């Protein structure tokens, strides 16, 4: 079974008569060093027979190197080949023989990998993972197959109204931002087998490495496994020099006329939310706006009956930069009413904030979800590794519950008003068969024409 990715803390609103918290977990990760001097964070958990090692490298190579952005999509599968020439299927079977799972994933800003196994087989599973990370040599045939799969998936996705709406909005908001290049449908064309070797040279660096270990494995044993896996990596810390572009979201209503059985609405705005505690408060605020059974969901589904639901969330576009996005898929004859409902609901939320009952219900759920993450080594590592790669101290985990339960309603509502864009600063992109009556500032017939809408 391919990886269980460390789940991000998911926030949903559950209205409870009284807060009910799970049993207090042991959440402390202790800083440590291997005999070879590699830093890592360790959390021993005797309640599980499993252990997990998660590792990550800050990695802008694919995103910022011309023609190589396709590695963000293909790189994980290219690396998941046995170092001795075994294919991905055989590699996974070897892990299964150890009752283990493992994966490598390339993202926009990081490369991450993990191994989860019973304590007794963790050393063998980690050896397999380290060998393939550093030594897998995918063939031209493997690359061609992965490209074909990716291009086929891209073609299917590109005709969906939701995909068109999202890409149109991001093109107008981000321009030539690297994140936009990561959505280029031709991004796979210039990827070659040899790019993996160059990626290794640029990325696999002890100075960029962050590691979290959790479960039934002692600290000294974890240190020996890490040294065996990563002790031969160089420690250069030669960061890629890159200046993130300034972002301006144009306050436009754009319609892409596209024959579709169900229209898509995508609303975008630029926030000023930083990382750390600000992001934590933003998660609580957004949960009320666009989480499960949220205000947006009720406004569009319950009141209009025009969609399966609506949601909102954040999109990271660089260090400390986040967009707020709202989206819904709606019946073609309900587009205008749905856009008005989404924007009106957002406006009221930003102006008046959330209620005391919503704050209590949300923070109750956040705390329970946070605690449950530490019931499983892989999930616990996921929380920790995300913080390490964002340069956040793991000591702040110990204060998380207190910060959530002590949030004051007035402070949260002031945060919403200050950090989120005003309704008139939002961009709305609608993909629907006809633009009549939607008050569009710009109408195009295809995504390729979207640059005409730029002011």
N, C-alpha and C positions, 0 to 999 in steps of 0.2 A: 504494500500500500504506500503510495507516494504521500509525501509529507503532510503532517498536520501542521499547517502554518500557525505560528503563534498568533492567537486571535487578539485583535485590538479590543480594548474595552468598549463594548457595545452598549449604547445608552438607549433605553426605552422607557416610556412612562407607564407605570403601573400604579393605579390609585389604590392605596391600602388604607385601611382604617387606622392601623398603627404600624410604625416601622418594624420590620422583622429582619434581623441581620443574621447571616450565617455564622458558624462558629469561628472564632478568631484563629487565623492561620499564622504560621511562622513565615514572615515575608522578607526577612532581612537577608540581603546578599552582602557577603563580607568581601572586601577587597583582598586580593592575594597575588602572589607572584610564583611562577613556576621556578624550578631549579635553574632554568636557563634565563630567567629574568623577564618572561612574558607576563604582563599583567592580565588578570582576569577577575571575575566576581563569582563567588561560590555560595550556594545555599544548600545545606544538607537537609534532606527530608526522609525520615525513616518510615513514613507512613505508606510509601509506595515502593513496589519492587523495581521501578523504572528509574532511569537517569537520562538526562539530555544535555547535550552540548550545543549551544548556538554561537555562531561566529558571524561577524560582519566586517566589511571594509567600506569606508567612505569611498565612493567611486563615481567620478564624473566622466570617465574615459569615453564610454559609449555616447553619452549625451552631448559632449563638447567636441568630439573628434569628427571632422567632416566625413560624411559617408558611412559612419559606423553606428549610427543611432539604432539600427536594426538589431544590434547585439542585445539591447534591452529586452527584446522579445525572444530572440533565439538563443542567447548565451547560456541560460540555465539548462536547456535541453542538450546543447552541444557539450557542456561539461559533464552532464550525467551519463557518461559512457565509461566503461571500465578502463583503467589505465593500461591494462594488458591487451586491449583490443576488443574486449567484450562489448557488446551493444548494451543499450539502456535496459532492455528487458532482462538480459542475463545479470546485469549489475543489480537490478532490483531484486531478482530472485536470490542472489547471494545475500542480500540484506535480509530478505524474508527467512532464509535459513537460520539467521541469527535472531529471529523475532524482532528485527529492527526496521526502522524506516529512516530515510534521509532525503535531503533535497538541496539544491542550489538554485537561487532565483536572482536574476538581474533586475534591478529597479532603476528608476530615474536618477536616484542620488546615492544608492548603496547597492552592494552585492551582499547577499546573506545566504547562509547555509545552516543546516542543523542535522543532528543525529539523535535519534531516540531509540533506546534499547533497554532490555533488562540489564541490571548492573553487571551480571556475569559476562554478557556478550558485548558490552559497550566498547571495550578496547578494540576488539576485532572489527566492529562496525565503524568505529572512528578511523581506524587504519584504512579501511576501504574508502571512506569518504575523503580523507586527506590525499590518498593516492590519486583518486580520480580528479579532485580539484586541481592538483598540481601537474597531473600527467596525462589526462585523457586526450587522445588524438582522434577526434572524429574524422571519418572519411568523407570524401567528396560525395559519395552516395548518401550518407547520413545527412549531410548538409542540404543536398538537393531535396531529400524527402521532407526535412523540417521546413525548408523554404516553401515547398509546395503546399504543405499543410497550413502554414501561416498565411500565404497568399490567398488560399481558398477561404480561410476564415475571415480574412480582411474583405474579400469580395462579398461574402454573405452579410457581414456587418455593415458595409458601406451603404447598402440600400435601405437600411432601417431608418425610419424617421428619427428615432432617438439619437442615433449616431450622427446623422446629418446635422441635427440641431446643436448637439454638443460641439462638433467640430467647427461649425459656422461661428458659434459664439467664441470659441477659443481662438480661432484665426483672427477675428476682429479685435479681441482683447489683448492677445499676446504677440501678434505679428510674427517676427522671426525668432521668438523665444525658443530655446532648446526644447521645451516641453511640447511646443507645436510640431517641431521637427520629429519628435518621437511618435507623432500620429500620422506621419506621411505614409500613404499607402505604398510608395515605392521604396520604403526604407530597407527592404531586404536585398535589394538588387546588388549592392556593393559589398555584401558580407562574404568573406572567403574563409576557408578553413584556417589559414594562417593568422587570422585576426585573434583567435583564441590565445596564441602564443604572445602576441603583442599586448593583449589585455592582461595576461598574467604578469608580464614584465612591468606594466604600469600600475597594477592594482594589488597584487599579492605582496604586501609590504607589512612587516611587523609593526611599523609605526602607525599604520592606519587600522590595525586589527583591534577589534573589540570582541570580548568573549564573556558569555554568561553560562554557568554550569549549575544545574539544579537536579535534585533527586537523591537516590541512594548511591552516592559515590563520595568518598572522603576527599578532602581538599588536596592531600598529598598525591592521591591516585589521579585526581583530575589534572593536577599540575604535570604529572609524568605523561599523561595522554596528550596534553596540549603541546608539550615540548616535542613529543614524537611527531605530532602532526604539523607543527608550524615552526619548530626551532630552526629549520634550515632556510627560512625566508629571510630576505634582506631587510634591513631597517633603515631606509633612506629618508622617508618622509619628504618626497618631492611632490608637493601638491600641484594639481593642475591650476594654472593661472586663468581665471575666468571672471569676467565682470557681468553680473546679472543685470539684464536690462530693466529699465523703468517700465512700469505697467500702468496703462490708462485704459479703463473700461468705458467705451463710449456709451452714452445714455441714449440708445436707439431701440426702436422696435423694428425688427427685421423679419420678413416672411420669406421662406423658401417654398415656392409652389412645387409640390411633389405629390404624385398620386400615391395615396396611402390609405389603408382602411382605418387607421387610427392616428390622429395627429399627435405631434410631440411639442411640448413647451419646455424651453430651457431658459432660465433667468440667472444672470450672473452679476456679481458685484465684487469690488475689492475691499477687503477688510484691513484693519491695522492691528490685527491680533498677533502678538509675539508668541514665542514658545514658552514652555514651562507652565507656571501658574495661570497665565493669561489663557493659554490653550485649554487648560482644564476648565476654567470658567466658561469658555466658549462652547465646550462640549455640552455642558449643562444647559446653557441658553439655547443652543441649537436643538437639543433633544425635545424641548417644548415646541419649538417651531416646526421641525420637520422629521422627528423620529417616528417610531411606530405609534400609530393611533394619535398622531400629533395634530396640531392646529391646522396645518396645511392639508393633511389627510382628511380631516373631518370637513374642512371647507369645500373640498372638491368632490370627495366621494359621498359623504353623508348628505350634504346640502344640495349638491347638484346631481349626484348619481351619474357623473360623466366619466368616471375613470376607476381603475382598480386601486388607485391611490396616488399620493403625491409625497415628495420627500425633499429634504434639504441636507446639505453637508458641506464639508470643506474640501478644497482641492489645493494641495501644496504645490507651489510653482517655483519655489526657491527657498533658501534659508530665511525663515521668518516671514515669508510671504504666503498668504492664503487667500483664495477666492471663496466667497459664499455662493453656492449654486442651489437653485431650486428647480425641480423638474417634475413633469407629469405627462402621462400618455392619456389622451382624452378622446371622446367621440368627436367626429368631424363637425357635427352640428352644435357642439358645446365649447368650441375653442374660445370664443370671445368671453363668454361667462366665466370660463375657467381661468383665463388670464387675469380678469378683473378680480376673481376670488383669491388667486394666489398673491397678487400684488397688494390687495387690500388687507389680507391676513398678515402679510409681512409688515405692512405699514403700521397696523395696530400693535403688533408685537414689538416693533422697534420704538414706537412712541410711548406705549404704556407698560411695556415689559411683561413679565410673567406674574402669576399669582403665588401666594404663599403655599397653597395646596400643590401647585405644580412643582414648585421648588422642593418641597418636602418629598413628594413622590419620586421625583427624578434623582435626588441625592440618595434616597434610600436604595433605589435600584443600582445606581452607580457604585455605591459601597458594596452591595452584595455581589455585583459582577466583578468588582476588583478583588474581593476576597476569594471568589470561586476560581479566579485565574490561578491562584496559588495552590489549588488542589491537584494540579497536574504539572509535572516538571517542564514540559514543552511550552505550555501556556505561560508559566511563570517566567521562563527564559525570554519569551517573546516580549513581554512587558519590559523586562530589564534591558534587553539588547536594544530595543527601540530608544530607550532613554540614553544609553551609552553612545549610540550613534548620533544622537542629537546633542551630545556634550552636556547632558543633565546628570547631576550627581544622584546615585541610587539611594543616598540617605533620604531624599525627598519622598521615597516610597513610604517610609515610616510615618510621615505626616499627612499622607494623602487622605485617609479617612477623616482626620480632624479638619482638614481644609474643606472637604466636601460638606460635612455635617455642620460646620460653623459658618457656611456662606450666609450672608445677610441679604434679604430680599432687595433692599434699597441699593446695595452695592452691585448686585447682579443686573438690576435694571439700568443703573447708571452705566455699567459696562456695555450693555446692549446698545444704548443710545450713542455712546462714544465710539465704539469699535466697529459698528456695522454701517454700511452706506445707507443714505436716505433713499426712499423709494424712487425719487426722481433721478438718482444716480445709477440705477440698475439698467442693464441691457436685457432685452427680451428677444429671443429667437423662437419663431414658430415655424414648424414644418407641417404643411397642410395643403390640401388640393387647391384651394382658392384663397386669395388675400383680401377679397372684398370685405369691407366692414371692419377690418382689424386695425385700422389706423396706423399702417406701416409707414415708417420713414423711408424704407427701402424694400423693394421686392425683387427677388431674383428667381430664376427657374432651376438653378443647380448650384451645388456647393462651389463649383469651380468659378462661379461668377461673384462670389461673396466680397471680393476686394472692391467691387463697385460701391459697396455700402460704407466704406471707410471714409470718415470725415477728415 
